[in-house]
Amino acid sequence: MQFWGPTVTAAGARRHPTSKLDPRTKLGLLICAGVLALVLEQPASLGVLSLACGLPLLLLPMSWSWRVRALAATAAVIWATTLSQALFFADLPRTELFRLGPLSIWSEGISYGLVQSLRFVAVTMGGIALAASTPLDRMLAALVRLRVPYTLAFLAVTGLRFVPEVGQEVLTVRRARARRGRPAHKRPPWKWLALEVSMLRPVVARSVRRARSMAESLDVRGFDAAAPRAVRHPLSMSRWEVALVVCCALITLAALGARLLYLAYLADLVYVPSLRHLYGFVRVWL
């Protein structure tokens, strides 16, 4: 199976440095990253988190052209979110950084947009790295071992199973359209938008047919989510994986506890004089 067209194959994903990790370890690390993305509010700390989540993704065996596209998409998300918040930030107080004609660029809006975009980037890159480096059968076994209902686990893994195929179909439709004539970027904006929507129609139609075929196949084979199942290759977490997850969980809980104490201090609910240094650390770094 392929991820993102011809860039990352399943065999290449199995050679990824994190492919030997237990899927439960990866899920635990992703959960910690998600909690930290909510707890952290400083661009510097969120930038470090984004780099940590993006490093496994950059180590995937993909072509340099797709690496450049991924970096360009990340930069576009950060730029668009930051610019929109800088223009339309409405909370008070706010400081005008500079003016572009009738438009004002607000300093607080830049910080807020940067924080929100880095949160999105960190969690998204971590999720993509998890999906691209973990075989789907191992992912299903991990979710079941984590007491996720089998029906929900099966639906989640099935959705991941078809994401690469949908991505490949989108690329195929776009290549076919590019060979038919006038480039889309030379059309008026409204024509370009209508063209983009029209190119999604064959992808959606094929996805509906694929879902119907799979539903009929499951029904014919008598699929029962409640039936007992045996795992051919049971999962096993090594000691260092357990230690890694525990350390990351403790760091996440410590950051969460520090944030809650700081919020209680700001709300005049609880103030402990001996925690002044902690309050300062949270304000500057978290």
C-alpha positions as CSV (number, residue, x, y, z in Angstrom):
1,M,0.0,0.0,0.0
2,Q,1.2,3.5,-0.8
3,F,1.1,6.7,1.3
4,W,0.9,9.9,-0.7
5,G,1.2,8.4,-4.1
6,P,4.7,7.3,-5.2
7,T,6.5,8.9,-2.3
8,V,6.2,6.5,0.7
9,T,5.5,2.8,0.3
10,A,4.5,0.3,3.0
11,A,7.9,-1.4,2.7
12,G,9.6,2.0,3.1
13,A,7.5,2.8,6.2
14,R,8.6,-0.5,7.7
15,R,12.2,0.7,7.5
16,H,11.3,3.9,9.4
17,P,13.2,4.3,12.7
18,T,10.0,4.2,14.7
19,S,8.5,1.2,12.9
20,K,9.8,-1.2,15.6
21,L,8.1,0.7,18.4
22,D,5.0,-0.8,19.8
23,P,1.9,1.0,18.4
24,R,0.7,1.7,21.9
25,T,3.9,3.5,22.6
26,K,3.3,5.7,19.5
27,L,-0.3,6.3,20.6
28,G,0.8,7.3,24.1
29,L,3.4,9.7,22.7
30,L,0.8,11.2,20.4
31,I,-1.7,11.7,23.2
32,C,1.1,13.4,25.3
33,A,1.8,15.7,22.3
34,G,-1.9,16.5,22.0
35,V,-2.2,17.5,25.6
36,L,1.0,19.5,25.5
37,A,-0.3,21.3,22.4
38,L,-3.3,22.5,24.5
39,V,-1.2,23.3,27.6
40,L,1.6,25.3,26.0
41,E,0.8,28.9,25.0
42,Q,4.3,30.3,24.0
43,P,5.4,30.2,20.4
44,A,8.9,29.1,21.4
45,S,7.7,26.0,23.3
46,L,5.1,25.1,20.7
47,G,7.8,25.4,18.0
48,V,10.0,22.9,19.9
49,L,6.9,20.6,20.1
50,S,6.2,21.0,16.4
51,L,9.8,20.1,15.6
52,A,9.7,17.0,17.8
53,C,6.4,15.9,16.2
54,G,7.7,16.6,12.7
55,L,11.1,14.9,13.0
56,P,9.6,11.3,12.5
57,L,7.7,12.6,9.5
58,L,10.9,14.0,7.9
59,L,12.6,10.7,8.5
60,L,10.1,8.9,6.2
61,P,11.7,7.6,3.0
62,M,10.0,10.1,0.6
63,S,11.4,12.1,-2.3
64,W,12.8,15.6,-1.8
65,S,10.0,17.1,-3.9
66,W,7.4,15.9,-1.4
67,R,9.5,17.1,1.5
68,V,9.6,20.5,0.0
69,R,5.8,20.3,-0.6
70,A,5.2,19.3,3.1
71,L,7.4,22.2,4.3
72,A,5.6,24.6,2.0
73,A,2.2,23.5,3.2
74,T,3.3,23.9,6.8
75,A,4.6,27.4,6.1
76,A,1.4,28.3,4.3
77,V,-0.8,27.1,7.3
78,I,1.3,29.1,9.7
79,W,1.4,32.2,7.5
80,A,-2.3,32.2,6.7
81,T,-3.4,31.7,10.3
82,T,-1.0,34.3,11.7
83,L,-2.0,36.9,9.0
84,S,-5.7,36.4,9.5
85,Q,-5.4,36.7,13.3
86,A,-3.1,39.8,12.9
87,L,-5.8,41.5,10.8
88,F,-9.0,40.5,12.7
89,F,-7.9,40.1,16.3
90,A,-10.7,41.7,18.4
91,D,-9.7,41.0,22.0
92,L,-8.6,43.9,24.2
93,P,-6.1,45.1,25.1
94,R,-4.3,45.1,21.7
95,T,-1.3,46.9,20.3
96,E,-1.2,48.2,16.8
97,L,2.1,47.0,15.3
98,F,1.8,49.0,12.0
99,R,-0.9,50.0,9.5
100,L,-1.4,49.1,5.9
101,G,-3.8,51.7,4.6
102,P,-7.1,51.1,6.3
103,L,-5.9,47.8,7.8
104,S,-4.2,47.5,11.2
105,I,-1.7,44.7,12.1
106,W,-2.1,43.8,15.8
107,S,0.8,42.5,17.8
108,E,-1.4,40.2,20.0
109,G,-3.1,38.8,16.9
110,I,0.3,37.7,15.5
111,S,1.2,35.9,18.7
112,Y,-2.3,34.3,18.9
113,G,-2.3,33.2,15.3
114,L,1.2,31.8,15.6
115,V,0.2,29.8,18.7
116,Q,-2.9,28.3,17.1
117,S,-1.1,27.4,13.9
118,L,1.8,25.7,15.7
119,R,-0.7,23.7,17.7
120,F,-2.4,22.5,14.5
121,V,0.9,21.7,12.8
122,A,2.3,19.8,15.8
123,V,-0.7,17.5,16.2
124,T,-1.2,17.0,12.4
125,M,2.4,16.1,11.8
126,G,2.4,13.7,14.7
127,G,-0.7,12.0,13.5
128,I,0.6,11.6,9.9
129,A,3.9,10.2,11.2
130,L,2.0,7.7,13.3
131,A,-0.3,6.6,10.4
132,A,2.6,6.4,7.9
133,S,5.0,4.4,10.1
134,T,2.5,1.9,11.6
135,P,1.0,-1.1,9.8
136,L,-2.8,-1.0,10.0
137,D,-3.1,-4.5,11.5
138,R,-0.8,-3.4,14.3
139,M,-2.8,-0.2,14.8
140,L,-6.0,-2.2,15.1
141,A,-4.4,-4.6,17.6
142,A,-3.1,-1.6,19.7
143,L,-6.5,0.1,19.8
144,V,-8.2,-3.2,20.9
145,R,-5.5,-3.7,23.6
146,L,-6.2,-0.2,24.8
147,R,-9.9,-1.2,25.4
148,V,-11.2,0.7,22.5
149,P,-14.5,-1.0,21.3
150,Y,-13.7,-3.2,18.3
151,T,-16.3,-1.4,16.1
152,L,-14.8,2.0,16.7
153,A,-11.2,0.6,16.2
154,F,-12.2,-1.1,13.0
155,L,-13.8,2.1,11.6
156,A,-10.8,4.2,12.5
157,V,-8.3,1.8,10.9
158,T,-10.6,1.3,7.8
159,G,-10.6,5.1,7.4
160,L,-6.8,5.2,7.5
161,R,-6.7,2.3,5.1
162,F,-8.4,4.4,2.4
163,V,-6.7,7.7,2.9
164,P,-3.7,6.8,0.7
165,E,-6.0,5.6,-2.1
166,V,-8.0,8.8,-2.0
167,G,-4.8,10.8,-2.1
168,Q,-3.6,8.8,-5.1
169,E,-6.9,9.3,-6.9
170,V,-6.7,13.1,-6.3
171,L,-3.3,13.2,-7.8
172,T,-4.4,11.1,-10.8
173,V,-7.4,13.4,-11.4
174,R,-5.2,16.5,-11.2
175,R,-2.7,15.1,-13.6
176,A,-5.4,14.1,-16.1
177,R,-6.9,17.6,-15.9
178,A,-3.5,19.3,-16.3
179,R,-3.0,17.4,-19.6
180,R,-6.3,18.5,-21.1
181,G,-5.4,22.1,-21.8
182,R,-5.4,25.5,-20.1
183,P,-3.7,25.6,-16.7
184,A,-6.1,26.3,-13.8
185,H,-4.0,29.2,-12.4
186,K,-4.6,31.1,-15.6
187,R,-8.4,31.2,-15.1
188,P,-10.4,33.7,-13.2
189,P,-10.6,33.0,-9.4
190,W,-14.3,31.9,-9.6
191,K,-13.6,29.6,-12.5
192,W,-10.6,28.2,-10.7
193,L,-12.7,27.4,-7.6
194,A,-15.4,25.8,-9.7
195,L,-12.8,23.7,-11.4
196,E,-11.3,22.5,-8.1
197,V,-14.8,21.5,-6.9
198,S,-15.5,19.6,-10.2
199,M,-12.3,17.6,-9.8
200,L,-13.5,16.3,-6.5
201,R,-16.6,14.7,-8.0
202,P,-14.9,11.6,-9.5
203,V,-13.0,11.1,-6.2
204,V,-16.2,11.3,-4.1
205,A,-18.0,9.0,-6.5
206,R,-15.3,6.4,-6.3
207,S,-15.1,6.7,-2.5
208,V,-18.9,6.0,-2.3
209,R,-18.6,3.0,-4.6
210,R,-15.6,1.7,-2.5
211,A,-17.6,2.1,0.8
212,R,-20.6,0.3,-0.7
213,S,-18.4,-2.6,-2.0
214,M,-16.8,-2.9,1.4
215,A,-20.1,-2.9,3.2
216,E,-21.5,-5.6,0.9
217,S,-18.3,-7.7,1.4
218,L,-18.6,-7.5,5.2
219,D,-22.2,-8.4,5.1
220,V,-21.7,-11.4,2.8
221,R,-18.9,-12.7,5.0
222,G,-21.0,-12.4,8.1
223,F,-18.8,-9.9,9.9
224,D,-19.5,-9.7,13.6
225,A,-17.7,-7.0,15.7
226,A,-18.6,-8.8,18.9
227,A,-17.1,-12.2,17.9
228,P,-13.9,-13.2,19.8
229,R,-10.7,-12.9,17.9
230,A,-7.1,-14.0,18.3
231,V,-4.1,-11.9,17.4
232,R,-1.6,-13.7,15.3
233,H,1.4,-11.6,16.5
234,P,0.6,-10.3,20.0
235,L,1.9,-6.9,20.9
236,S,4.7,-6.5,23.4
237,M,6.2,-3.4,24.9
238,S,9.8,-3.4,25.9
239,R,10.9,-2.0,29.2
240,W,12.5,1.1,27.7
241,E,9.3,1.8,25.8
242,V,7.3,1.7,29.0
243,A,9.9,4.0,30.6
244,L,9.7,6.4,27.6
245,V,5.9,6.6,27.8
246,V,6.0,7.0,31.6
247,C,8.6,9.8,31.3
248,C,6.6,11.7,28.7
249,A,3.4,11.2,30.6
250,L,5.0,12.6,33.8
251,I,6.4,15.6,31.8
252,T,2.9,16.2,30.3
253,L,1.2,16.0,33.7
254,A,3.8,18.3,35.2
255,A,3.2,20.9,32.5
256,L,-0.6,20.5,32.9
257,G,-0.3,20.9,36.7
258,A,1.9,24.0,36.4
259,R,-0.6,25.5,33.9
260,L,-3.5,24.9,36.3
261,L,-1.7,26.4,39.2
262,Y,-0.9,29.5,37.1
263,L,-4.5,29.8,36.0
264,A,-5.7,29.5,39.6
265,Y,-3.2,32.3,40.4
266,L,-4.5,34.5,37.6
267,A,-8.1,34.0,38.7
268,D,-7.2,34.9,42.4
269,L,-8.3,31.4,43.5
270,V,-5.0,30.1,44.9
271,Y,-1.7,31.9,45.5
272,V,1.3,30.2,47.0
273,P,4.2,32.6,47.6
274,S,6.8,29.8,47.4
275,L,5.6,29.1,43.8
276,R,6.6,32.6,42.5
277,H,9.4,31.1,40.4
278,L,7.0,28.5,38.9
279,Y,4.5,31.2,38.0
280,G,7.3,33.1,36.2
281,F,8.5,30.0,34.4
282,V,4.9,29.3,33.2
283,R,4.4,32.9,32.0
284,V,7.6,33.0,30.1
285,W,8.1,29.5,28.7
286,L,4.8,27.6,28.9
